[in-house]
Amino acid sequence: MRTASHPQILHPALAGLALSGAVAWAAMGLGDIAWLQNHGFSALTVAIVLGIVIGNTLYPRIAAPCGEGVRFSKQTLLRAGIILYGFRLTFQDIAHVGVAGVVIDAAMLLSTFGLAWLVGVKLLKLDRNAALLIGAGSSICGAAAVMATEPVLRARSEQVTVAVSTVVIFGSLAIFLYPLLYTLQSEPAWGARLPDFGIYIGSTVHEVAQVLAAARSIDQHTADVAVITKMVRVMMLAPFLLMLSMKAGPSVSGERGKLSIPWFAFIAVVLFNSFMPLPESINKLVLQADTLMLAMAMAALGLSTHLSAIRNAGMKPLILGAILFGWLVVGGALVNGALGRLLA
């Protein structure tokens, strides 16, 4: 007697996708709270925090049916989200900050990432991937840069989470520090007034949300310039990862790092948005979808991270993050002052 076979109604990835989506949806809702916005906590930051909480409590009991969907969120949705991130940027942004803004952004990116390698790998003897992830997040755009760098370096989930946590901590400190520095910049202890404080904030603060929160505490002009400068810095993520993929050494498995995100697609999206922008209503929907995808990727990262791995990382990642933060604040002021006046 033959038994009827039951067709598989649900794709095995749906459970994990639903879980990642639910965490991301909650994070986006919490990210709309004014207090969190004013303190620079974006939906991406909230998503990884919620993911870590659930990942170390409820998730281990349901990891088997959810694993495939969580992996899909952490990998495929991340790539799609970064490509769609191009709809936030235009090449016209470069003209708004001028040559000085672009050169300062490039100088801060290269110097901060180089310092991360020198101090993290050579002096602190951190694992190379952990140090470079913290360097990427500090020098470009926080959590999004860390997530984009992970496939190039073939880093482990716990290394990514430690890097994200580090840049979130020091980026959050920047929200309160930079408005204070603005009031002190004409005092003898600080020195001469910087050519444009908005460029200083945009070229040195980690996350876009943190840039906006810090600059908006000063005035609207500073906020506008800071965000544009930050967007130009974000655009440098693509060439940065292309160069890193060529320099990446072999992983533990013996494979070399490769660029798994099609950056030609990201650049094509920026070009399209620069010269044929979508209607505002459609662009808003695309950016909401992009935020959802990136939040799902961050949630999935949190779900697959064990707190014991973060504890095992010790104090060295925080020490590296603190040194890079010090360079961004002090070295960034020196670079902005020197290059800002030279290229004005």
N, C-alpha and C positions, 0 to 999 in steps of 0.2 A: 504494500500500500504506500503510495507516494504522499509525502507531506508537502503541503503548499509552502513555497518559499515566500517570505515576507519581504517586499521591496524596501530598500533603505529610503525612508521618507526624507530624512534630514541629512544634509551634507555634514560630514564629521567636523568641519571647521565652524559650523554655525554656532555651536554652544560657546566656543571661545570668543567668536566675534561679538556675540550678544553680550557676553560679560564685559569685554573690553569697551564695547559701545555704551553699556550702561554706566560704567565708571567714567568714561569720557563725557557723557551727557551730564552726569552729576557735577563733574569738574567745570564744565562750561557754565552751568548754572551758578555754581559758587563763584566762578571767575567774574560774574557780572555784579557781584556785591561790591558796593562802592568802597568799603573799608579795605577789601583785598586789592582792588584796583589801585587805590591810593598808596598802597604799600608795595606795589610792584609784583603782586602774585598773579600770574597769568593762569589761564586754563591749563596750560601744559605743566606748570609747576604743581598745581593742585592735583592734576591727574596722576602724576608719579607718586605723590604723597598718599593719595587714596589707594593706588595700586599696591604700594608697599604694605599699607595697613592690611588690606584684604589678602595680599599674597602671603602674609605671615600669620594669618588667622584662619580664614575660611577656605582659601584657595587650595591648600594641600589636599583637602578632602574631595575636590572636584577637578583636580589637575588632569586626570586621565582623559575625560571626555572633552575638556576645554583646551588641551595643549596645542592642538593643531591650529585652532582659530587664534589663540594668543600669539603663536609664532607668526601667523599670517599678518596679524596687526603690527607686530614688532618689525617685520621686514618689508612686506609688500606695501602696506598702507603708509609706512614711513616714506618709501620712495615716491609714491604718488603724492603724498602731502608736500614733500620738498619741491617737487616739480610745480605743483600748484602755487607754492609760495612765491613763484615768479610774478603772479598777478598782483603782488603787493609792491612791486618795484618797477621803476622805469629808468631808462638811461637819461631822461631829462633831470632826474634827481641829481646827477653828477654836476650839471650846470648850476644848480641852485647853491651848491656849497663851494664851487670853484675848484681851481687847481690845488689850493692850499688844503681844502678839506679832504680831497682824494689822497694827496701825498701824506698828510698826517695820519689818515686811516691806514694806509699801507705801512707806514713806519711803525705804528703801534702794533699792527698785526704781526709783522715780521719780528720785531724786537721782543714782544711778549711770548710768542711761540718759541723763539730761540732761547729765551730765558728759561722757559719751562723745560726744554730739553737739557740745557746746561745744569740747572739747579736740580731738577727732578731726577734725571737719569744719572748724571755724573757726580753730583754732590750728595743728594739724599739717597741715592741707590734705589729709587723706586722702580717698579716694573715699568719698562719703556712705554707700553700701551697706556697704562694708568697716567703716567706723566704727560704723554702727548694728548690724551683726551682732555685733561684739565687745561693744558695749554690751548687747545682748540676752542674750548668753551670760554676761556678767559679772553682770548685774543679776537674772537669773531662775534658770536651771537649766543653765548650761553648754551642752554640745553639743546637747542636745535642743532648747533654745530657739533656738540658731543655726539648726538644721535647720528648725524650725517657722517662723522668720522669713523664711527664704530665698524662699519663693514669694510672700510679701507684697511684698518689695522687688524681686523678679525679679533676684536677685543671681546672679553667675557662680559656677561650681563652685570656682574657685580662691579666690574671696573667702570662700566658706563654709569651705573647708579652712584658710585662714589664720586665720579667726576661731576655729574649733574648736581649732586648734593653740595659739593664744594663751591661750584660757581653760583648756585642759588644763595648760599650763605653770604658770600662776599658781595654779590650783586645787590642783595637786600640791604647790606650795610651802606652801600653807595647811595641809596635813596635818601638816607638821612645825612650823610656826610657832605655831599656836593652842595646842597643849599647852604650849609654852614660855611663851606669854603668860599662860596660866592660872596657872602657877607664879609669875609676876612681877606679877600684877595687884594684889597688896597691897603691893608695894614702892613706895617714894616715886617712883621713876622712872615708874611706871605710873599710880598714883593709886588712888582708892577701888575697892573690889570691885564688879564689875558686878552688877546685880540678879539676872540669870540667865545664866550663861555659855552654856548650851545655846541660848537664844534668839539670843545674839550669834553663835554658830557657824552656826546654821541660817539666819540672815538675811543672812549675808555671804559664806559659802563657796560656790563655784560649783556643783559637781556633788553629787548625792545621795550617791554613793559616797564622795566626798571629805569630805562632812559627817560621814558615819558613821565613816570612818576617823579623822578628827581628834577627834571627840567620844568615841569609844570608848576613846581613849588616856587619857581623864580618868576617867570612871566611867559606870556604866550609866544613872543618872538624867540626866546631861548628854546622853548619846547619845539617850535617848528624847525629851527635850524638843527637841534639835537636829533630829532627823529630822522630828518633827511640824511644827516651825516651817518647815522646808524644804518639806514637803509643802504647807503653806498658801501658801508663796511660789510653788510650782509651779502651784497653782490660779490664780494671778494671770496666768498666761501667756495664758489665753483672753481676758479683757477687755483685756489689753495689746495683743494682736494685732488685736482688733477696732478699738481706737482707732488703731493704727498703720496699718491698712488704709484707714481714712478719711482719714488724713493723708498717705499715701504719694503722692509726686509721680509724674509720668510717667517711664517708663523710657526707655532709649535709643531704643527702637522707637516711642516716643510713647504707649504704653499705660500706663494707671495700674495701680498695684499692686492686687491683689485678694486676698481671703482665700480660698484654694483649699481649706483644710481646713474641713469642716463643724463649727464649734465648738459649735453647738447639740447635735450628737451627743456631743461630749466632755462637755458639761455634763450631758446626759441620763444618760450613763454614771455620772458622779459621783453624781448624784441617786439612781440605781438602787442603786449600791453603798452609799450612805448609809442607805437605808431598807429595801432588800431584798437584802442581801449574798448572794453565791453561797456554796454550801458550800465549805469550805476546800480540799478536794481539787480541785474544779472551778476555783476562783479561782487556785490554783497553776498549773494547766494554762494558763489564760488569760494569766497574767502571763508564763509561759514563752514562749507564742506571741507575746506583745507584745514581749518582749525580742528574740526571733528576728527579727521584722519590723523593729524599729528597728536591730538590728545589721546586717541585710541592707541597709538604707538607708545606714547609715554605710559599710559595705563598698563599696557602689556609688559613693558619693561619692569614696572613696579611689581606686577603680579609674579614675574619670574625671578625676582630678586629676594635673597634671604638676608635678613638683618645680620646674621652671624658673619656673612662675607664682608659686610661693611665694618663690623667691629674688628674683624681680622686685618683690615687694611691699616688700622692704627692711626697715629697722628701725622704721619708723613704727608698724606694728601692735603690735610688742612694746613700744614706748614707751607707746602708748595703754593696752595691757593692764597695764603696770606702774603707770601713774598710777591707773587704776581699781582695781587691787589695793590700792594705798596708801590710797585712799579707803575701800574696803571694810573694811580693817583699822583704820585710825585714825578715819575718819569714822564707821564703824560702831560703834566703841566709844563715841564721843561721843553718837551717836543712841540707842544702847541705854541708856547711862547716864541721859541726860536723860528720854527718853520712858518708860523702864522705871520710873523712880521717880515720874514724874508720873502715870502711869496705873495704878500698882500698887494 
